Amino acid sequence: MKKNTKASLRRDRIRKKYKYVDSSFILFLITIFQIISFIPVAFADGRFHTESATMAFIYVVFEWVYIIFMQTVVKKVNFELELIAFFLSGIGLSIAESVEAGAMKMQLITIVLGVIAYDVLLWFIKDVKRVMFLRTPLAVFTLIFFVGSFAFIYLTGNEINGAYNWISLGPISFQPSELVKIAFVFVGAATLDKMLTSKNIYMYIAFAMGCIGVLFLMKDFGTALIFFFTFIVIAFMRSGDIRSIAFICVAAVIGAFLILYFRPHVAARFATYRHIWEYAYEEGYQQTRLLIYAVSGGLQGLGIGNGRLRNVYASTTDLVFGMLCEELGLIVAFAVVITFAILVIYAVKCAKSAPSTFYSISAAAAASLILFQTCLNIFGVTDILPLTGVTLPFISEGGSSMVCCWALFAFIKAADIRAYPNLYKTT
């Protein structure tokens, strides 16, 4: 009896430590912002676009139905991550539809698929024993899938912008690397959860280097950097050995220099770095236009549909942050950056009190992956870092990226002790 009372008091202290967010009020504010964003899209070119307005209405209803259903039926109490994802996804929807009519429909479908992937993965990783059982089969399957994907892309000659990272099957196309991101975090956190022998770390190093090696063959160097950074985070979270991590980083830098030396065509892809104005009408065209148009929006923006960056190639994917600045203004752009920072703070806070090491490692890895990808996108298009062509999570147009981002949120959510009430007893 005393034991149960003590456990109950402990759970109450944990609950009080976390302040619940008023989800309905926050979602109400997000909905107002989204309606303001969707109105110019629905009335573009001086006429009413029925399909655009319908898709926007469906998205807003979907948000509310999902939150209410989770509150009343599933009995969930915290929706911080879901609100962040809905907020960012809504921005991406309005930008994509404003550039290309009909883009919102496909993007909305991928958001729904992403939410399904999020809930399914969140349910699946609830059982840590199940996670441990599947980590090795999943690692083997992932490597086979990744190598097979590269072989298929290479043999079919589907090269896009110098990289072999897209699979096209009729009207459907996706990036295998986005799906592998989920497995990369899953396998890494599960493998290093209980590092009883050196075999575990060696197995994960082999798995990580295999994935990164395939990405180099695909010439998808931006994603390779993201994978390597995530690998460093996972390894450090488990070992805490700074010297080993430093050694791995030095070895990686040496390897990168060797690649640039023996593969000069790779170095040529980064020739415009810090010199975009010298190539303003050639390789640096996109970035110079982004810098010019982004600042022209000022604090409040020119309004959705009134920008000029939309006429530049990849405006809704690689350059979407520039469109965000130009059409929605620096205030909204800054709010987006702050949102990603809040996400990382949330993940770190949850990782400290997670009921399992697996949850702590996977949450930190997933948040780090999203943060690093965000930095590569924003700093890359603004020439602070080399342009690598990665997407801005949730906002850039792209179905496989959207599903991946939602699924990665499941790892962060799982670390929140409020996600699985039954696990209070093991905390």
Summary of the structure (lengths in Angstrom):
residues: 427
radius of gyration: 22.1
end to end distance: 18.4
largest distance: 76.4
contacts: 1401
relative contact order: 0.12
helix: 74%
strand: 2%
